Amino acid sequence: MISRRTFTRAVGLGVGTTALSLGAASHAPAAPTVAPGAHTAFPTLKQVRAGVLDIGYAEAGPKHGPVVVCLHGWPYDIHSFVDVAPLLADAGYRVIVPYLRGHGTTTFLAPTTVRNAQQSAIALDIVALMDALQIHRAVLAGFDWGSRTADIIAALWPERVEALVSVSGYLVTDVPAQRNPLPPKAEHTWWYQYYFATERGRVAMETRQNRHDLCRLVWEETSPAWDFDDATFERTAAAFENPDYAAIVIHNYRWRLGLADGERRYDRYEHLLAARPAVTVPTITLDPALDPFLATTDGTAYRKYFTGPYEHRVLPGVGHNVPQEAPTAFAQAVVDADRL
């Protein structure tokens, strides 16, 4: 087993990483690295009842090691971390990788529960998961929906977060601001968000072949340099067969645009998030240089929201699905954030 102190000497950064740091963690670049796609499956898949869900999750590493919770985005699943998890497990971490609500084997306990995907609901799912697994504190690391979820937990429940790795920085949704048009090029990049606002888009997500092909297209557009094969996509596409998948995805994007209501029971959390709370825990933010959603990769647009120990890294040649495209760099960020 590789200790956390010697982890950086074992794996290095794995990609050409540019660090813009404040109180940066030290790291010593060296080989070997893990190639993307080196692993295809998790050795252990489990289920646990937590909150309103029966959550499916992968687990790796020693049972009593320090915990890392890795959070995926859309249209992805736990396989985004299939190469990251073994690296962190070998470094002594207990790695938990849950399917978010509506994905894979995560199901609702009651048929009457609203299929709600507003940001605070998803964050509370992960807090409930930590409670169910008796995890008081963990490093949270995510991208896309996973970054947003990790950011929210770090901002509202910092006592539960040892450190944070957030791809694309501060992603807490500001619903009123979402109503304002973006520059045309940025709006074009978000085409599927507006598609999902229509009934045509909803039907497409409910139709297996259309859903499959739409998600595949998003992978290709948002990770232009990632040479993934059919088998890699199909392993993740299996998670889209969840009976609540379409409802969760459609609600998430409609809610963000102010086109769908949330639930009253989450109002107090959304009120707190509307104030744009700062993240005080040690944080490393990652900006993939080829991600079309990023207006900039220097982190200045969201730097003010991170007030604790902080480092920013740019990942050249990497697209939106950072942990699967650059697993060594992502794992490195987790270990370094834990040492900030």
Secondary structure, DSSP 8 states (H G I E B T S, - for coil): ---TTTHHHHH--SS--EEEEES-------S----TTS--S-S-EEEEEETTEEEEEEEES-TTS-EEEEE--TT--GGGGTTHHHHHHHTT-EEEEE--TTSTT-EES-TTS-----HHHHHHHHHHHHHHTT---EEEEESTHHHHHHHHHHHH-GGGEEEEEEETS-----HHHHTS---HHHHHHTHHHHHTTSHHHHHHHHSHHHHHHHHHHHHHHH-TT----HHHHHHHHGGGGSTTHHHHHHHHHHHHTTSS---GGGHHHHHHHHT---B-S-EEEEEETT-TT-S-SSSTTTGGGB-SSEEEEEETT--S-HHHHSHHHHHHHHHHHHH-
